[in-house]
Amino acid sequence: VQLQASGGGLVQAGGSLTLSCVASGSIFGDNSMGWYRQAPGKQRELVVGFTSDGSTNAADSVKGRFTISRSNAKKTVYLQMNSLNADDTAVYYCNAADIYWGQGTLVTVSS
């Protein structure tokens, strides 16, 4: 299983970005998929994810601003991030089945 994340970059505060994570191999469908992030000097934390039953779980800090979606046909999970602020600056990682990790994509929000 491989996860390829993309879409990170530099954005001004208040702006938006969309991250994508494409999965290859025998994964997706009923498996949980999600996005995590790790800011400098901090532990990796869950941003938002799909659980195995299809419900979503999001960190309080991103509720109302970030939205996760998926395309099973494309084996892709997306993270739409709106109203970005400096606290959202981090490396974002996609995760599948709580086991597999993508390589991370850097999001930098300038104030």
FIKOLZA-1660 file (N, C-alpha, C; in steps of 0.1 Angstrom, whole numbers, plus 5000, padded with zeros to 4 digits):
% residues 111
   i   px   py   pz ch aa at
   1 5009 4988 5000  A  V  N
   1 5000 5000 5000  A  V CA
   1 5009 5012 5000  A  V  C
   2 5005 5022 4991  A  Q  N
   2 5013 5035 4991  A  Q CA
   2 5003 5046 4991  A  Q  C
   3 5006 5057 4998  A  L  N
   3 4998 5069 4998  A  L CA
   3 5006 5080 4993  A  L  C
   4 5001 5087 4984  A  Q  N
   4 5008 5099 4978  A  Q CA
   4 5000 5111 4980  A  Q  C
   5 5005 5120 4989  A  A  N
   5 4998 5132 4992  A  A CA
   5 5004 5144 4984  A  A  C
   6 4995 5153 4981  A  S  N
   6 5000 5165 4973  A  S CA
   6 4990 5177 4976  A  S  C
   7 4994 5188 4972  A  G  N
   7 4986 5200 4973  A  G CA
   7 4990 5210 4983  A  G  C
   8 5001 5207 4990  A  G  N
   8 5006 5217 5000  A  G CA
   8 5012 5229 4993  A  G  C
   9 5015 5239 5001  A  G  N
   9 5021 5251 4996  A  G CA
   9 5020 5262 5005  A  G  C
  10 5023 5274 5000  A  L  N
  10 5023 5286 5008  A  L CA
  10 5010 5294 5005  A  L  C
  11 5003 5298 5015  A  V  N
  11 4991 5305 5014  A  V CA
  11 4990 5316 5024  A  V  C
  12 4983 5327 5021  A  Q  N
  12 4981 5337 5031  A  Q CA
  12 4970 5334 5040  A  Q  C
  13 4971 5340 5052  A  A  N
  13 4961 5337 5062  A  A CA
  13 4947 5341 5056  A  A  C
  14 4937 5333 5059  A  G  N
  14 4924 5335 5054  A  G CA
  14 4922 5328 5040  A  G  C
  15 4932 5323 5035  A  G  N
  15 4931 5316 5022  A  G CA
  15 4927 5301 5023  A  G  C
  16 4927 5295 5012  A  S  N
  16 4923 5281 5011  A  S CA
  16 4933 5272 5004  A  S  C
  17 4933 5259 5007  A  L  N
  17 4941 5249 5000  A  L CA
  17 4933 5236 5000  A  L  C
  18 4936 5228 4990  A  T  N
  18 4930 5215 4989  A  T CA
  18 4941 5205 4988  A  T  C
  19 4941 5196 4997  A  L  N
  19 4951 5185 4997  A  L CA
  19 4945 5172 4991  A  L  C
  20 4953 5164 4984  A  S  N
  20 4948 5152 4979  A  S CA
  20 4957 5141 4983  A  S  C
  21 4952 5129 4985  A  C  N
  21 4959 5117 4989  A  C CA
  21 4954 5105 4980  A  C  C
  22 4963 5100 4972  A  V  N
  22 4959 5089 4963  A  V CA
  22 4965 5076 4969  A  V  C
  23 4957 5067 4970  A  A  N
  23 4961 5054 4976  A  A CA
  23 4963 5044 4964  A  A  C
  24 4973 5035 4966  A  S  N
  24 4975 5024 4957  A  S CA
  24 4976 5011 4965  A  S  C
  25 4973 5001 4959  A  G  N
  25 4973 4988 4966  A  G CA
  25 4960 4984 4971  A  G  C
  26 4959 4974 4980  A  S  N
  26 4947 4969 4985  A  S CA
  26 4942 4976 4997  A  S  C
  27 4938 4989 4994  A  I  N
  27 4933 4997 5005  A  I CA
  27 4922 5006 5000  A  I  C
  28 4914 5011 5008  A  F  N
  28 4904 5021 5005  A  F CA
  28 4890 5014 5008  A  F  C
  29 4880 5020 5002  A  G  N
  29 4867 5014 5004  A  G CA
  29 4862 5015 5019  A  G  C
  30 4862 5004 5026  A  D  N
  30 4858 5004 5040  A  D CA
  30 4868 5008 5050  A  D  C
  31 4880 5010 5045  A  N  N
  31 4891 5014 5055  A  N CA
  31 4890 5028 5059  A  N  C
  32 4894 5030 5071  A  S  N
  32 4894 5044 5076  A  S CA
  32 4905 5052 5069  A  S  C
  33 4903 5064 5066  A  M  N
  33 4912 5073 5059  A  M CA
  33 4912 5086 5066  A  M  C
  34 4923 5092 5067  A  G  N
  34 4923 5105 5074  A  G CA
  34 4935 5114 5072  A  G  C
  35 4935 5125 5077  A  W  N
  35 4946 5135 5076  A  W CA
  35 4951 5138 5090  A  W  C
  36 4964 5138 5091  A  Y  N
  36 4971 5142 5104  A  Y CA
  36 4980 5154 5100  A  Y  C
  37 4985 5161 5110  A  R  N
  37 4995 5171 5108  A  R CA
  37 5004 5172 5120  A  R  C
  38 5016 5176 5116  A  Q  N
  38 5026 5178 5126  A  Q CA
  38 5033 5192 5124  A  Q  C
  39 5031 5200 5134  A  A  N
  39 5037 5213 5134  A  A CA
  39 5051 5212 5140  A  A  C
  40 5060 5222 5137  A  P  N
  40 5074 5222 5143  A  P CA
  40 5073 5221 5158  A  P  C
  41 5080 5211 5164  A  G  N
  41 5081 5210 5178  A  G CA
  41 5069 5204 5185  A  G  C
  42 5059 5200 5177  A  K  N
  42 5047 5194 5182  A  K CA
  42 5045 5180 5178  A  K  C
  43 5037 5173 5185  A  Q  N
  43 5033 5159 5181  A  Q CA
  43 5024 5159 5170  A  Q  C
  44 5024 5148 5162  A  R  N
  44 5014 5146 5152  A  R CA
  44 5000 5145 5158  A  R  C
  45 4991 5151 5151  A  E  N
  45 4977 5151 5156  A  E CA
  45 4967 5148 5145  A  E  C
  46 4956 5143 5148  A  L  N
  46 4946 5141 5139  A  L CA
  46 4940 5154 5135  A  L  C
  47 4938 5156 5122  A  V  N
  47 4931 5168 5117  A  V CA
  47 4916 5164 5115  A  V  C
  48 4914 5155 5106  A  V  N
  48 4900 5150 5103  A  V CA
  48 4902 5137 5096  A  V  C
  49 4892 5128 5099  A  G  N
  49 4893 5115 5092  A  G CA
  49 4880 5108 5091  A  G  C
  50 4879 5099 5082  A  F  N
  50 4868 5090 5081  A  F CA
  50 4871 5078 5090  A  F  C
  51 4861 5074 5098  A  T  N
  51 4862 5061 5105  A  T CA
  51 4858 5050 5096  A  T  C
  52 4859 5038 5101  A  S  N
  52 4856 5026 5093  A  S CA
  52 4841 5025 5090  A  S  C
  53 4833 5032 5098  A  D  N
  53 4818 5031 5095  A  D CA
  53 4814 5043 5087  A  D  C
  54 4823 5051 5082  A  G  N
  54 4820 5062 5073  A  G CA
  54 4818 5075 5079  A  G  C
  55 4817 5076 5093  A  S  N
  55 4815 5089 5099  A  S CA
  55 4828 5096 5100  A  S  C
  56 4828 5109 5103  A  T  N
  56 4840 5117 5103  A  T CA
  56 4843 5121 5118  A  T  C
  57 4856 5124 5120  A  N  N
  57 4861 5128 5133  A  N CA
  57 4870 5139 5130  A  N  C
  58 4868 5151 5136  A  A  N
  58 4877 5162 5133  A  A CA
  58 4881 5169 5146  A  A  C
  59 4893 5175 5146  A  A  N
  59 4898 5182 5157  A  A CA
  59 4890 5195 5159  A  A  C
  60 4888 5199 5171  A  D  N
  60 4880 5211 5174  A  D CA
  60 4885 5223 5166  A  D  C
  61 4898 5224 5165  A  S  N
  61 4905 5236 5159  A  S CA
  61 4902 5237 5144  A  S  C
  62 4897 5227 5138  A  V  N
  62 4894 5228 5124  A  V CA
  62 4879 5227 5120  A  V  C
  63 4871 5224 5130  A  K  N
  63 4857 5222 5127  A  K CA
  63 4851 5235 5121  A  K  C
  64 4844 5233 5110  A  G  N
  64 4838 5245 5104  A  G CA
  64 4847 5251 5093  A  G  C
  65 4860 5247 5093  A  R  N
  65 4869 5252 5083  A  R CA
  65 4874 5242 5074  A  R  C
  66 4877 5230 5079  A  F  N
  66 4882 5219 5070  A  F CA
  66 4872 5209 5068  A  F  C
  67 4872 5203 5055  A  T  N
  67 4863 5193 5051  A  T CA
  67 4870 5182 5045  A  T  C
  68 4867 5169 5049  A  I  N
  68 4873 5158 5042  A  I CA
  68 4863 5152 5033  A  I  C
  69 4867 5147 5022  A  S  N
  69 4859 5140 5012  A  S CA
  69 4867 5129 5006  A  S  C
  70 4860 5120 4999  A  R  N
  70 4867 5109 4992  A  R CA
  70 4861 5105 4979  A  R  C
  71 4869 5099 4971  A  S  N
  71 4864 5093 4958  A  S CA
  71 4869 5079 4958  A  S  C
  72 4860 5070 4961  A  N  N
  72 4864 5056 4961  A  N CA
  72 4868 5051 4947  A  N  C
  73 4862 5057 4937  A  A  N
  73 4866 5053 4923  A  A CA
  73 4880 5057 4920  A  A  C
  74 4884 5068 4925  A  K  N
  74 4898 5073 4923  A  K CA
  74 4907 5069 4934  A  K  C
  75 4902 5063 4945  A  K  N
  75 4910 5059 4956  A  K CA
  75 4917 5071 4962  A  K  C
  76 4910 5082 4963  A  T  N
  76 4916 5095 4967  A  T CA
  76 4908 5101 4978  A  T  C
  77 4915 5106 4988  A  V  N
  77 4908 5114 4998  A  V CA
  77 4913 5128 4998  A  V  C
  78 4904 5137 5000  A  Y  N
  78 4907 5152 4999  A  Y CA
  78 4906 5159 5012  A  Y  C
  79 4913 5169 5014  A  L  N
  79 4911 5178 5025  A  L CA
  79 4910 5192 5020  A  L  C
  80 4898 5198 5021  A  Q  N
  80 4896 5212 5018  A  Q CA
  80 4898 5220 5030  A  Q  C
  81 4907 5229 5029  A  M  N
  81 4910 5238 5041  A  M CA
  81 4907 5252 5038  A  M  C
  82 4898 5258 5045  A  N  N
  82 4894 5272 5044  A  N CA
  82 4898 5280 5056  A  N  C
  83 4898 5293 5054  A  S  N
  83 4901 5302 5065  A  S CA
  83 4914 5298 5073  A  S  C
  84 4924 5295 5065  A  L  N
  84 4936 5291 5071  A  L CA
  84 4943 5302 5080  A  L  C
  85 4949 5298 5090  A  N  N
  85 4956 5307 5099  A  N CA
  85 4970 5301 5102  A  N  C
  86 4978 5309 5108  A  A  N
  86 4992 5305 5111  A  A CA
  86 4993 5292 5119  A  A  C
  87 4984 5290 5127  A  D  N
  87 4984 5277 5135  A  D CA
  87 4982 5265 5127  A  D  C
  88 4977 5267 5114  A  D  N
  88 4976 5255 5106  A  D CA
  88 4988 5251 5098  A  D  C
  89 4999 5259 5100  A  T  N
  89 5012 5256 5094  A  T CA
  89 5017 5243 5099  A  T  C
  90 5020 5233 5091  A  A  N
  90 5024 5220 5095  A  A CA
  90 5027 5212 5083  A  A  C
  91 5033 5200 5085  A  V  N
  91 5033 5190 5075  A  V CA
  91 5021 5181 5076  A  V  C
  92 5014 5179 5066  A  Y  N
  92 5001 5172 5066  A  Y CA
  92 5004 5158 5060  A  Y  C
  93 4999 5148 5067  A  Y  N
  93 5000 5134 5063  A  Y CA
  93 4987 5127 5062  A  Y  C
  94 4986 5119 5051  A  C  N
  94 4974 5111 5050  A  C CA
  94 4977 5097 5056  A  C  C
  95 4967 5091 5061  A  N  N
  95 4968 5078 5068  A  N CA
  95 4957 5069 5063  A  N  C
  96 4960 5057 5062  A  A  N
  96 4950 5047 5059  A  A CA
  96 4950 5035 5068  A  A  C
  97 4938 5032 5073  A  A  N
  97 4936 5020 5082  A  A CA
  97 4945 5021 5095  A  A  C
  98 4948 5033 5099  A  D  N
  98 4956 5035 5111  A  D CA
  98 4970 5029 5110  A  D  C
  99 4974 5025 5098  A  I  N
  99 4987 5018 5096  A  I CA
  99 4996 5024 5086  A  I  C
 100 4990 5028 5075  A  Y  N
 100 4998 5033 5064  A  Y CA
 100 4999 5048 5064  A  Y  C
 101 5011 5054 5060  A  W  N
 101 5013 5068 5060  A  W CA
 101 5018 5073 5047  A  W  C
 102 5013 5084 5043  A  G  N
 102 5019 5091 5031  A  G CA
 102 5031 5098 5035  A  G  C
 103 5038 5105 5025  A  Q  N
 103 5051 5111 5028  A  Q CA
 103 5049 5125 5034  A  Q  C
 104 5038 5130 5034  A  G  N
 104 5036 5144 5040  A  G CA
 104 5037 5155 5030  A  G  C
 105 5029 5165 5031  A  T  N
 105 5030 5177 5023  A  T CA
 105 5029 5189 5032  A  T  C
 106 5038 5198 5029  A  L  N
 106 5039 5210 5038  A  L CA
 106 5029 5221 5034  A  L  C
 107 5023 5226 5045  A  V  N
 107 5014 5237 5043  A  V CA
 107 5019 5248 5052  A  V  C
 108 5022 5260 5046  A  T  N
 108 5027 5271 5053  A  T CA
 108 5017 5283 5051  A  T  C
 109 5012 5288 5062  A  V  N
 109 5003 5299 5062  A  V CA
 109 5010 5312 5067  A  V  C
 110 5011 5321 5058  A  S  N
 110 5017 5334 5062  A  S CA
 110 5007 5344 5067  A  S  C
 111 5011 5351 5077  A  S  N
 111 5002 5361 5083  A  S CA
 111 5005 5375 5078  A  S  C
% end
